Protein backbone atom coordinates (compact mmCIF):
# COMPACT_ATOMS: atom_id res chain seq x y z
CA UNK A 1 0.00 0.00 0.00
CA UNK A 2 1.44 3.36 -1.01
CA UNK A 3 1.60 6.54 1.01
CA UNK A 4 -0.65 9.55 0.42
CA UNK A 5 2.24 11.82 -0.60
CA UNK A 6 4.43 9.27 -2.40
CA UNK A 7 6.40 11.01 -5.14
CA UNK A 8 6.33 14.45 -3.51
CA UNK A 9 9.81 15.75 -2.72
CA UNK A 10 10.23 18.48 -0.11
CA UNK A 11 13.31 20.68 0.22
CA UNK A 12 13.29 21.45 3.93
CA UNK A 13 15.08 24.65 4.95
CA UNK A 14 13.31 24.84 8.29
CA UNK A 15 14.68 24.82 11.81
CA UNK A 16 13.53 24.89 15.44
CA UNK A 17 9.78 24.07 15.66
CA UNK A 18 7.23 25.72 13.36
CA UNK A 19 8.72 24.65 10.03
CA UNK A 20 9.89 21.20 11.18
CA UNK A 21 6.38 20.50 12.49
CA UNK A 22 5.06 21.13 8.99
CA UNK A 23 7.66 19.07 7.14
CA UNK A 24 7.49 16.19 9.63
CA UNK A 25 3.74 15.92 9.03
CA UNK A 26 4.33 15.80 5.28
CA UNK A 27 7.03 13.17 5.79
CA UNK A 28 4.63 11.07 7.89
CA UNK A 29 2.24 11.11 4.93
CA UNK A 30 4.97 9.77 2.66
CA UNK A 31 6.71 12.81 1.19
CA UNK A 32 10.48 12.57 0.71
CA UNK A 33 11.69 15.38 2.97
CA UNK A 34 15.31 16.44 2.44
CA UNK A 35 16.44 18.57 5.37
CA UNK A 36 19.23 21.00 4.44
CA UNK A 37 21.56 21.77 7.36
CA UNK A 38 24.83 23.52 8.05
CA UNK A 39 27.84 21.20 8.13
CA UNK A 40 29.17 20.68 11.63
CA UNK A 41 26.22 22.39 13.31
CA UNK A 42 22.87 21.63 11.74
CA UNK A 43 19.52 22.64 13.16
CA UNK A 44 20.16 24.55 16.39
CA UNK A 45 17.73 22.32 18.26
CA UNK A 46 20.11 19.36 17.86
CA UNK A 47 21.97 20.79 20.84
CA UNK A 48 19.23 22.70 22.68
CA UNK A 49 17.84 21.25 25.93
CA UNK A 50 20.08 18.20 25.71
CA UNK A 51 19.61 15.51 28.34
CA UNK A 52 22.46 13.32 27.03
CA UNK A 53 25.84 14.94 26.23
CA UNK A 54 26.79 15.10 22.53
CA UNK A 55 23.56 13.40 21.43
CA UNK A 56 20.76 14.98 19.40
CA UNK A 57 18.25 16.46 21.82
CA UNK A 58 14.66 15.30 22.16
CA UNK A 59 13.72 18.77 20.91
CA UNK A 60 15.27 17.87 17.56
CA UNK A 61 14.41 14.19 17.34
CA UNK A 62 10.72 14.72 18.08
CA UNK A 63 10.35 17.23 15.23
CA UNK A 64 12.36 15.58 12.47
CA UNK A 65 11.20 12.01 12.03
CA UNK A 66 11.05 10.36 8.61
CA UNK A 67 13.40 12.94 7.04
CA UNK A 68 16.76 12.75 5.27
CA UNK A 69 19.55 15.14 6.27
CA UNK A 70 22.08 16.72 3.89
CA UNK A 71 24.70 19.33 4.66
CA UNK A 72 25.28 22.13 2.17
CA UNK A 73 27.21 25.37 2.47
CA UNK A 74 24.86 27.63 0.55
CA UNK A 75 27.44 30.45 0.59
CA UNK A 76 29.97 28.32 -1.29
CA UNK A 77 29.62 28.66 -5.10
CA UNK A 78 29.58 24.90 -5.64
CA UNK A 79 27.24 24.45 -2.69
CA UNK A 80 24.92 26.93 -4.34
CA UNK A 81 24.99 24.83 -7.52
CA UNK A 82 23.98 21.78 -5.50
CA UNK A 83 21.07 23.72 -4.05
CA UNK A 84 19.99 24.83 -7.52
CA UNK A 85 19.98 21.19 -8.62
CA UNK A 86 17.81 20.30 -5.63
CA UNK A 87 15.36 23.08 -6.43
CA UNK A 88 15.02 21.73 -9.95
CA UNK A 89 14.25 18.24 -8.60
CA UNK A 90 11.91 19.11 -5.71
CA UNK A 91 8.24 20.03 -5.58
CA UNK A 92 8.17 22.22 -2.47
CA UNK A 93 10.68 24.43 -0.66
CA UNK A 94 9.75 25.10 2.97
CA UNK A 95 11.53 27.75 5.04
CA UNK A 96 11.16 29.66 8.28
CA UNK A 97 14.17 31.95 7.98
CA UNK A 98 14.12 35.51 9.22
CA UNK A 99 12.37 37.83 6.74
CA UNK A 100 14.44 38.36 3.58
CA UNK A 101 17.00 35.62 4.32
CA UNK A 102 16.14 33.52 1.26
CA UNK A 103 16.45 36.58 -0.98
CA UNK A 104 19.87 37.40 0.48
CA UNK A 105 20.99 33.85 -0.36
CA UNK A 106 20.22 34.66 -3.99
CA UNK A 107 17.05 32.58 -4.14
CA UNK A 108 14.33 35.11 -4.73
CA UNK A 109 10.91 33.94 -5.85
CA UNK A 110 11.78 35.00 -9.39
CA UNK A 111 15.03 33.00 -9.37
CA UNK A 112 13.32 29.90 -7.99
CA UNK A 113 10.66 30.20 -10.71
CA UNK A 114 13.40 30.32 -13.35
CA UNK A 115 14.87 27.11 -11.97
CA UNK A 116 11.54 25.34 -11.45
CA UNK A 117 8.25 26.99 -12.41
CA UNK A 118 6.36 24.17 -10.65
CA UNK A 119 8.06 24.83 -7.33
CA UNK A 120 5.88 25.74 -4.35
CA UNK A 121 7.67 27.99 -1.84
CA UNK A 122 6.12 27.79 1.61
CA UNK A 123 7.12 30.12 4.43
CA UNK A 124 6.44 30.57 8.12
CA UNK A 125 6.81 34.16 9.27
CA UNK A 126 6.01 35.86 12.55
CA UNK A 127 3.68 38.46 11.07
CA UNK A 128 2.03 39.00 7.72
CA UNK A 129 2.45 42.22 5.70
CA UNK A 130 2.18 45.26 7.95
CA UNK A 131 4.11 47.24 10.55
CA UNK A 132 5.65 44.16 12.21
CA UNK A 133 6.44 41.97 9.21
CA UNK A 134 10.22 42.29 9.71
CA UNK A 135 10.09 41.33 13.41
CA UNK A 136 11.43 38.05 14.72
CA UNK A 137 8.80 35.97 16.53
CA UNK A 138 8.94 32.98 18.86
CA UNK A 139 6.20 30.82 20.37
CA UNK A 140 5.13 33.00 23.30
CA UNK A 141 5.42 36.20 21.28
CA UNK A 142 2.98 34.74 18.76
CA UNK A 143 0.58 33.75 21.53
CA UNK A 144 0.65 37.29 22.85
CA UNK A 145 0.34 39.00 19.46
CA UNK A 146 -2.36 36.60 18.28
CA UNK A 147 -4.76 37.28 21.15
CA UNK A 148 -4.30 34.05 23.12
CA UNK A 149 -2.44 35.40 26.16
CA UNK A 150 -4.80 38.32 26.81
CA UNK A 151 -7.72 35.91 27.06
CA UNK A 152 -5.99 33.15 29.05
CA UNK A 153 -5.76 32.94 32.83
CA UNK A 154 -7.92 34.30 35.61
CA UNK A 155 -9.39 37.78 35.76
CA UNK A 156 -7.42 38.79 38.86
CA UNK A 157 -4.06 37.76 37.38
CA UNK A 158 -1.75 38.61 34.47
CA UNK A 159 -2.07 37.29 30.91
CA UNK A 160 -0.91 33.68 30.61
CA UNK A 161 0.58 31.69 27.73
CA UNK A 162 -0.59 28.13 27.19
CA UNK A 163 1.59 25.01 27.30
CA UNK A 164 0.24 23.97 23.90
CA UNK A 165 2.56 25.26 21.18
CA UNK A 166 -0.14 27.01 19.20
CA UNK A 167 2.27 29.58 17.81
CA UNK A 168 4.96 27.25 16.48
CA UNK A 169 3.40 23.84 15.96
CA UNK A 170 -0.03 25.36 15.31
CA UNK A 171 1.32 27.50 12.49
CA UNK A 172 3.26 24.54 11.11
CA UNK A 173 0.01 22.60 10.84
CA UNK A 174 -1.62 25.51 9.01
CA UNK A 175 1.34 25.66 6.60
CA UNK A 176 1.12 21.93 5.86
CA UNK A 177 -2.50 22.36 4.79
CA UNK A 178 -1.50 25.28 2.58
CA UNK A 179 1.19 23.17 0.91
CA UNK A 180 -1.11 20.24 0.22
CA UNK A 181 -3.71 22.65 -1.16
CA UNK A 182 -1.13 24.27 -3.46
CA UNK A 183 0.01 20.83 -4.64
CA UNK A 184 -3.57 19.97 -5.52
CA UNK A 185 -4.05 23.24 -7.42
CA UNK A 186 -0.81 22.58 -9.30
CA UNK A 187 -2.34 19.42 -10.77
CA UNK A 188 -4.75 21.73 -12.59
CA UNK A 189 -2.58 24.77 -13.35
CA UNK A 190 0.87 23.21 -13.70
CA UNK A 191 2.30 26.18 -11.80
CA UNK A 192 3.84 26.60 -8.39
CA UNK A 193 2.95 29.39 -6.00
CA UNK A 194 3.96 30.96 -2.71
CA UNK A 195 2.32 29.84 0.53
CA UNK A 196 2.56 31.99 3.65
CA UNK A 197 1.55 31.11 7.19
CA UNK A 198 2.12 33.94 9.68
CA UNK A 199 2.31 32.92 13.33
CA UNK A 200 0.11 35.80 14.47
CA UNK A 201 -2.51 34.72 11.92
CA UNK A 202 -2.32 31.08 12.97
CA UNK A 203 -2.80 31.89 16.65
CA UNK A 204 -5.70 34.21 15.87
CA UNK A 205 -7.34 31.48 13.80
CA UNK A 206 -7.19 29.22 16.86
CA UNK A 207 -8.61 32.07 18.98
CA UNK A 208 -11.56 32.83 16.73
CA UNK A 209 -14.10 32.25 19.51
CA UNK A 210 -12.53 35.14 21.41
CA UNK A 211 -12.88 37.39 18.37
CA UNK A 212 -16.50 36.26 18.30
CA UNK A 213 -16.83 37.25 21.96
CA UNK A 214 -15.22 40.66 21.36
CA UNK A 215 -18.00 41.52 18.94
CA UNK A 216 -20.68 40.18 21.26
CA UNK A 217 -19.23 42.23 24.12
CA UNK A 218 -19.23 45.41 22.05
CA UNK A 219 -22.87 44.84 21.17
CA UNK A 220 -24.27 43.81 24.55
CA UNK A 221 -21.70 44.96 27.14
CA UNK A 222 -21.95 41.63 28.96
CA UNK A 223 -21.29 37.92 28.36
CA UNK A 224 -23.41 35.82 30.65
CA UNK A 225 -21.45 32.59 30.26
CA UNK A 226 -18.25 34.23 31.58
CA UNK A 227 -17.45 33.89 35.31
CA UNK A 228 -17.53 37.69 35.67
CA UNK A 229 -21.33 37.50 35.34
CA UNK A 230 -23.40 38.59 37.21
CA UNK A 231 -21.33 40.33 39.90
CA UNK A 232 -18.16 41.30 38.05
CA UNK A 233 -17.58 44.11 35.59
CA UNK A 234 -16.84 43.87 31.89
CA UNK A 235 -14.46 46.31 30.23
CA UNK A 236 -13.95 47.11 26.56
CA UNK A 237 -12.02 43.91 25.71
CA UNK A 238 -12.74 40.22 26.17
CA UNK A 239 -11.59 39.35 29.70
CA UNK A 240 -9.72 36.32 30.96
CA UNK A 241 -12.28 33.65 31.75
CA UNK A 242 -10.43 31.16 33.93
CA UNK A 243 -11.61 27.67 33.04
CA UNK A 244 -14.93 28.66 31.48
CA UNK A 245 -15.68 26.60 28.41
CA UNK A 246 -16.01 29.51 25.99
CA UNK A 247 -19.12 27.97 24.45
CA UNK A 248 -22.81 27.55 25.09
CA UNK A 249 -22.33 24.71 27.58
CA UNK A 250 -20.80 26.01 30.86
CA UNK A 251 -17.79 24.08 32.14
CA UNK A 252 -15.21 24.32 34.93
CA UNK A 253 -12.27 22.40 36.40
CA UNK A 254 -13.19 20.78 39.71
CA UNK A 255 -11.18 19.15 42.47
CA UNK A 256 -11.24 15.37 42.86
CA UNK A 257 -10.19 13.04 45.65
CA UNK A 258 -6.49 13.51 46.43
CA UNK A 259 -6.20 17.06 45.13
CA UNK A 260 -4.35 18.10 48.29
CA UNK A 261 -1.24 16.16 47.23
CA UNK A 262 -1.77 15.52 43.52
CA UNK A 263 -1.65 18.71 41.40
CA UNK A 264 -3.58 16.94 38.63
CA UNK A 265 -6.39 15.38 40.69
CA UNK A 266 -9.00 17.41 38.85
CA UNK A 267 -11.72 16.86 36.28
CA UNK A 268 -13.30 19.12 33.68
CA UNK A 269 -17.07 19.06 34.10
CA UNK A 270 -19.61 20.46 31.62
CA UNK A 271 -23.17 21.18 32.72
CA UNK A 272 -24.68 20.28 29.37
CA UNK A 273 -28.36 21.22 29.22
CA UNK A 274 -29.75 17.93 27.80
CA UNK A 275 -28.31 15.93 30.75
CA UNK A 276 -29.05 18.47 33.49
CA UNK A 277 -31.56 16.18 35.22
CA UNK A 278 -28.99 13.36 35.26
CA UNK A 279 -26.39 15.71 36.76
CA UNK A 280 -28.83 16.64 39.51
CA UNK A 281 -29.47 12.98 40.29
CA UNK A 282 -25.76 12.05 40.36
CA UNK A 283 -24.79 14.81 42.79
CA UNK A 284 -27.86 14.34 44.98
CA UNK A 285 -29.64 17.59 44.10
CA UNK A 286 -32.71 16.09 42.42
CA UNK A 287 -34.82 19.12 43.32
CA UNK A 288 -32.72 21.35 41.04
CA UNK A 289 -34.11 19.53 37.99
CA UNK A 290 -37.50 21.19 38.46
CA UNK A 291 -36.64 24.25 40.56
CA UNK A 292 -37.26 27.32 38.33
CA UNK A 293 -34.02 28.88 39.66
CA UNK A 294 -32.01 25.96 38.20
CA UNK A 295 -34.17 24.11 35.69
CA UNK A 296 -33.21 26.11 32.57
CA UNK A 297 -29.83 27.18 31.17
CA UNK A 298 -30.80 30.85 31.40
CA UNK A 299 -31.77 30.50 35.05
CA UNK A 300 -28.50 28.70 35.84
CA UNK A 301 -26.16 31.31 34.35
CA UNK A 302 -26.10 33.72 37.33
CA UNK A 303 -25.73 30.74 39.70
CA UNK A 304 -22.87 28.88 37.99
CA UNK A 305 -20.37 29.39 40.84
CA UNK A 306 -22.84 27.93 43.33
CA UNK A 307 -23.66 25.05 40.99
CA UNK A 308 -20.05 24.12 40.35
CA UNK A 309 -19.28 24.36 44.07
CA UNK A 310 -22.02 21.82 44.74
CA UNK A 311 -20.80 19.52 41.96
CA UNK A 312 -17.27 19.82 43.35
CA UNK A 313 -18.46 18.59 46.73
CA UNK A 314 -19.41 15.40 44.89
CA UNK A 315 -16.26 15.11 42.71
CA UNK A 316 -14.03 15.52 45.78
CA UNK A 317 -15.37 12.19 47.06
CA UNK A 318 -14.15 10.39 43.91
CA UNK A 319 -10.85 10.06 42.08
CA UNK A 320 -10.91 11.66 38.63
CA UNK A 321 -11.15 8.21 37.05
CA UNK A 322 -13.95 7.07 39.35
CA UNK A 323 -15.86 10.25 38.55
CA UNK A 324 -15.29 9.68 34.83
CA UNK A 325 -16.64 6.13 35.05
CA UNK A 326 -19.81 7.26 36.78
CA UNK A 327 -20.44 10.34 34.65
CA UNK A 328 -19.88 8.54 31.36
CA UNK A 329 -22.71 6.13 32.20
CA UNK A 330 -25.06 9.09 32.00
CA UNK A 331 -23.44 10.77 28.96
CA UNK A 332 -22.36 13.71 31.15
CA UNK A 333 -19.44 15.37 29.32
CA UNK A 334 -16.26 15.45 31.38
CA UNK A 335 -12.55 14.79 31.13
CA UNK A 336 -9.73 14.04 33.57
CA UNK A 337 -6.77 16.40 33.87
CA UNK A 338 -4.04 14.06 32.64
CA UNK A 339 -0.41 14.73 33.45
CA UNK A 340 2.32 14.16 30.86
CA UNK A 341 3.39 11.13 32.90
CA UNK A 342 -0.11 9.65 32.71
CA UNK A 343 -0.32 10.34 28.99
CA UNK A 344 3.11 8.78 28.35
CA UNK A 345 2.00 5.61 30.14
CA UNK A 346 -1.48 5.32 28.58
CA UNK A 347 -1.67 2.00 26.66
CA UNK A 348 -4.47 3.09 24.32
CA UNK A 349 -2.36 5.98 22.98
CA UNK A 350 0.46 3.53 22.23
CA UNK A 351 -1.97 1.21 20.46
CA UNK A 352 -3.29 3.93 18.13
CA UNK A 353 0.18 5.29 17.36
CA UNK A 354 -0.54 8.63 18.98
CA UNK A 355 2.50 7.96 21.17
CA UNK A 356 5.28 5.79 19.76
CA UNK A 357 8.61 4.46 20.96
CA UNK A 358 11.49 5.03 18.57
CA UNK A 359 15.00 3.58 18.64
CA UNK A 360 17.83 6.03 17.86
CA UNK A 361 21.43 4.93 17.13
CA UNK A 362 23.01 7.27 19.69
CA UNK A 363 20.12 8.14 22.01
CA UNK A 364 18.55 4.71 22.34
CA UNK A 365 14.81 4.31 22.85
CA UNK A 366 12.62 7.36 23.46
CA UNK A 367 8.96 8.33 23.31
CA UNK A 368 7.57 10.75 20.79
CA UNK A 369 4.23 11.82 19.39
CA UNK A 370 2.98 10.01 16.34
CA UNK A 371 0.86 11.29 13.49
CA UNK A 372 -2.34 12.75 15.00
CA UNK A 373 -4.11 12.29 11.66
CA UNK A 374 -4.96 8.73 10.72
CA UNK A 375 -5.62 7.72 7.10
CA UNK A 376 -7.09 4.27 6.47
CA UNK A 377 -5.14 3.78 3.22
CA UNK A 378 -1.91 5.49 4.28
CA UNK A 379 -0.80 4.31 7.72
CA UNK A 380 2.08 6.20 9.28
CA UNK A 381 5.32 4.54 10.27
CA UNK A 382 7.33 6.86 12.51
CA UNK A 383 11.02 6.55 11.65
CA UNK A 384 13.85 8.05 13.67
CA UNK A 385 15.27 11.48 12.95
CA UNK A 386 18.41 11.61 10.78
CA UNK A 387 21.92 12.15 12.03
CA UNK A 388 23.53 15.34 10.77
CA UNK A 389 24.36 14.93 7.08
CA UNK A 390 23.51 11.23 7.19
CA UNK A 391 22.02 11.22 3.69
CA UNK A 392 24.26 13.73 1.90
CA UNK A 393 26.02 11.16 -0.30
CA UNK A 394 22.74 9.36 -1.03
CA UNK A 395 20.96 12.52 -2.17
CA UNK A 396 23.96 13.75 -4.15
CA UNK A 397 24.04 10.44 -6.01
CA UNK A 398 20.34 10.84 -6.83
CA UNK A 399 21.18 14.25 -8.32
CA UNK A 400 23.69 12.56 -10.64
CA UNK A 401 26.95 13.31 -8.82
CA UNK A 402 29.62 10.63 -8.98
CA UNK A 403 31.49 9.43 -5.86
CA UNK A 404 34.55 11.37 -7.06
CA UNK A 405 32.54 14.57 -7.48
CA UNK A 406 30.97 14.14 -4.06
CA UNK A 407 34.40 13.67 -2.51
CA UNK A 408 35.71 16.79 -4.27
CA UNK A 409 32.74 18.86 -3.06
CA UNK A 410 33.32 17.68 0.50
CA UNK A 411 37.03 18.51 0.29
CA UNK A 412 36.12 21.98 -0.99
CA UNK A 413 33.73 22.49 1.91
CA UNK A 414 30.66 22.83 -0.29
CA UNK A 415 28.84 19.95 1.39
TORBAMAR-804354 format. One line per 5 residues: their letters; for each residue z, x, y of C-alpha. Coordinates in steps of 0.05 Angstrom, whole numbers, plus 5000, padded with zeros to 4 digits. Example, Ala and Ser with C-alpha at 12.3 -4.5 7.8 and 13.67 -1.06 7.14 Angstrom:
residues 2
as = 5156/5246/4910  5143/5273/4979
end
This chain:
residues 415
xxxxx = 5000/5000/5000  4980/5029/5067  5020/5032/5131  5008/4987/5191  4988/5045/5236
xxxxx = 4952/5089/5185  4897/5128/5220  4930/5127/5289  4946/5196/5315  4998/5205/5370
xxxxx = 5004/5266/5414  5079/5266/5429  5099/5302/5493  5166/5266/5497  5236/5294/5496
xxxxx = 5309/5271/5498  5313/5196/5481  5267/5145/5514  5201/5174/5493  5224/5198/5424
xxxxx = 5250/5128/5410  5180/5101/5423  5143/5153/5381  5193/5150/5324  5181/5075/5318
xxxxx = 5106/5087/5316  5116/5141/5263  5158/5093/5221  5099/5045/5222  5053/5099/5195
xxxxx = 5024/5134/5256  5014/5210/5251  5059/5234/5308  5049/5306/5329  5107/5329/5371
xxxxx = 5089/5385/5420  5147/5431/5435  5161/5497/5470  5163/5557/5424  5233/5583/5414
xxxxx = 5266/5524/5448  5235/5457/5433  5263/5390/5453  5328/5403/5491  5365/5355/5446
xxxxx = 5357/5402/5387  5417/5439/5416  5454/5385/5454  5519/5357/5425  5514/5402/5364
xxxxx = 5567/5392/5310  5541/5449/5266  5525/5517/5299  5451/5536/5302  5429/5471/5268
xxxxx = 5388/5415/5300  5436/5365/5329  5443/5293/5306  5418/5274/5375  5351/5305/5357
xxxxx = 5347/5288/5284  5362/5214/5294  5305/5207/5345  5249/5247/5312  5241/5224/5240
xxxxx = 5172/5221/5207  5141/5268/5259  5105/5335/5255  5125/5391/5303  5078/5442/5334
xxxxx = 5093/5494/5387  5043/5506/5443  5049/5544/5507  5011/5497/5553  5012/5549/5609
xxxxx = 4974/5599/5566  4898/5592/5573  4887/5592/5498  4946/5545/5489  4913/5498/5539
xxxxx = 4850/5500/5497  4890/5480/5436  4919/5421/5474  4850/5400/5497  4828/5400/5424
xxxxx = 4887/5356/5406  4871/5307/5462  4801/5300/5435  4828/5285/5365  4886/5238/5382
xxxxx = 4888/5165/5401  4951/5163/5444  4987/5214/5489  5059/5195/5502  5101/5231/5555
xxxxx = 5166/5223/5593  5160/5283/5639  5184/5282/5710  5135/5247/5757  5072/5289/5767
xxxxx = 5086/5340/5712  5025/5323/5670  4980/5329/5732  5010/5397/5748  4993/5420/5677
xxxxx = 4920/5404/5693  4917/5341/5652  4905/5287/5702  4883/5218/5679  4812/5236/5700
xxxxx = 4813/5301/5660  4840/5266/5598  4786/5213/5604  4733/5268/5606  4761/5297/5542
xxxxx = 4771/5231/5507  4752/5165/5540  4787/5127/5483  4853/5161/5497  4913/5118/5515
xxxxx = 4963/5153/5560  5032/5122/5556  5089/5142/5602  5162/5129/5611  5185/5136/5683
xxxxx = 5251/5120/5717  5221/5074/5769  5154/5041/5780  5114/5049/5844  5159/5044/5905
xxxxx = 5211/5082/5945  5244/5113/5883  5184/5129/5839  5194/5204/5846  5268/5202/5827
xxxxx = 5294/5229/5761  5331/5176/5719  5377/5179/5660  5407/5124/5616  5466/5103/5660
xxxxx = 5426/5108/5724  5375/5060/5695  5431/5012/5675  5457/5013/5746  5389/5007/5780
xxxxx = 5366/4953/5732  5423/4905/5746  5462/4914/5681  5523/4951/5708  5536/4904/5766
xxxxx = 5541/4846/5718  5581/4880/5663  5657/4885/5659  5712/4842/5686  5715/4812/5756
xxxxx = 5777/4852/5776  5748/4919/5755  5689/4965/5772  5618/4959/5746  5612/4982/5674
xxxxx = 5555/5012/5634  5544/4988/5563  5546/5032/5500  5478/5005/5479  5424/5051/5505
xxxxx = 5384/4997/5540  5356/5045/5592  5330/5099/5545  5319/5068/5477  5306/4999/5507
xxxxx = 5250/5026/5550  5222/5065/5491  5217/5000/5452  5180/4968/5510  5132/5027/5513
xxxxx = 5117/5022/5439  5096/4950/5447  5052/4970/5506  5018/5024/5463  5004/4978/5405
xxxxx = 4977/4926/5453  4931/4977/5485  4907/5000/5417  4890/4929/5399  4852/4919/5465
xxxxx = 4814/4984/5452  4785/4953/5388  4748/4905/5435  4733/4948/5495  4726/5017/5464
xxxxx = 4764/5046/5524  4832/5077/5532  4880/5059/5588  4946/5079/5619  5011/5046/5597
xxxxx = 5073/5051/5640  5144/5031/5622  5194/5042/5679  5267/5046/5658  5289/5002/5716
xxxxx = 5238/4950/5694  5259/4954/5622  5333/4944/5638  5317/4886/5684  5276/4853/5630
xxxxx = 5337/4856/5584  5380/4828/5641  5335/4769/5657  5390/4718/5645  5428/4749/5703
xxxxx = 5367/4742/5748  5366/4670/5725  5439/4663/5745  5427/4696/5813  5379/4640/5830
xxxxx = 5425/4586/5804  5482/4615/5845  5441/4615/5908  5423/4543/5897  5491/4515/5876
xxxxx = 5543/4566/5899  5579/4561/5833  5567/4574/5758  5613/4532/5716  5605/4571/5652
xxxxx = 5632/4635/5685  5706/4651/5678  5713/4649/5754  5707/4573/5750  5744/4532/5772
xxxxx = 5798/4573/5807  5761/4637/5826  5712/4648/5882  5638/4663/5877  5605/4711/5926
xxxxx = 5531/4721/5942  5514/4760/5878  5523/4745/5804  5594/4768/5787  5619/4806/5726
xxxxx = 5635/4754/5673  5679/4791/5623  5661/4768/5553  5630/4701/5573  5568/4686/5532
xxxxx = 5520/4680/5590  5489/4618/5559  5502/4544/5551  5552/4553/5494  5617/4584/5520
xxxxx = 5643/4644/5482  5699/4696/5486  5728/4755/5448  5794/4736/5416  5849/4776/5383
xxxxx = 5857/4775/5307  5913/4796/5261  5929/4870/5270  5903/4876/5341  5966/4913/5362
xxxxx = 5945/4975/5323  5870/4965/5310  5828/4967/5374  5773/4928/5339  5814/4872/5308
xxxxx = 5777/4820/5348  5726/4766/5337  5674/4734/5382  5682/4659/5381  5632/4608/5409
xxxxx = 5654/4537/5424  5587/4506/5406  5584/4433/5424  5556/4405/5359  5615/4434/5319
xxxxx = 5670/4419/5369  5704/4369/5324  5705/4420/5267  5735/4472/5314  5790/4423/5333
xxxxx = 5806/4411/5260  5807/4485/5241  5856/4504/5296  5900/4443/5287  5882/4407/5352
xxxxx = 5848/4346/5322  5866/4304/5382  5821/4346/5427  5760/4318/5391  5769/4250/5424
xxxxx = 5811/4267/5485  5767/4255/5546  5793/4320/5578  5764/4360/5519  5714/4317/5482
xxxxx = 5651/4336/5522  5623/4403/5544  5628/4384/5617  5701/4365/5610  5717/4430/5574
xxxxx = 5687/4477/5626  5747/4478/5674  5794/4485/5615  5760/4543/5578  5817/4593/5588
xxxxx = 5867/4543/5559  5820/4527/5501  5807/4599/5482  5881/4614/5487  5895/4560/5436
xxxxx = 5839/4584/5390  5867/4655/5396  5935/4631/5372  5898/4612/5308  5854/4675/5302
xxxxx = 5916/4719/5310  5941/4693/5244  5878/4717/5208  5842/4783/5201  5773/4782/5233
xxxxx = 5741/4777/5164  5787/4721/5141  5771/4683/5205  5697/4694/5194  5701/4667/5123
xxxxx = 5736/4604/5145  5693/4591/5207  5627/4602/5171  5644/4546/5123  5640/4499/5182
xxxxx = 5579/4531/5215  5623/4553/5274  5586/4611/5307  5628/4675/5309  5623/4749/5296
xxxxx = 5671/4805/5281  5677/4865/5328  5653/4919/5281  5669/4992/5295  5617/5046/5283
xxxxx = 5658/5068/5223  5654/4998/5193  5580/4994/5207  5567/5062/5176  5603/5040/5112
xxxxx = 5572/4970/5106  5533/4967/5040  5486/4911/5062  5460/4953/5120  5445/5009/5071
xxxxx = 5409/4961/5024  5363/4934/5079  5347/5004/5106  5380/4989/5173  5423/5050/5159
xxxxx = 5395/5106/5116  5419/5172/5089  5371/5230/5101  5373/5300/5072  5357/5357/5121
xxxxx = 5343/5429/5099  5394/5460/5145  5440/5402/5163  5447/5371/5094  5457/5296/5086
xxxxx = 5469/5252/5147  5466/5179/5167  5416/5151/5215  5388/5085/5236  5327/5060/5200
xxxxx = 5270/5017/5226  5300/4953/5255  5233/4918/5246  5214/4901/5175  5142/4888/5154
xxxxx = 5129/4858/5085  5064/4897/5076  5086/4962/5110  5154/4984/5086  5186/5042/5124
xxxxx = 5205/5106/5091  5250/5147/5137  5233/5220/5131  5273/5277/5161  5259/5305/5230
xxxxx = 5216/5368/5232  5241/5438/5243  5215/5471/5307  5142/5487/5299  5144/5470/5225
xxxxx = 5074/5440/5224  5038/5485/5275  4994/5520/5223  4979/5455/5187  4957/5419/5250
xxxxx = 4917/5479/5275  4880/5481/5209  4863/5407/5217  4834/5424/5285  4787/5474/5251
xxxxx = 4824/5539/5266  4820/5592/5213  4883/5630/5189  4859/5691/5227  4850/5651/5291
xxxxx = 4919/5619/5283  4950/5688/5273  4915/5714/5336  4939/5655/5377  5010/5666/5354
xxxxx = 5006/5741/5370  4980/5722/5440  5038/5675/5450  4994/5613/5457  5028/5577/5399
end
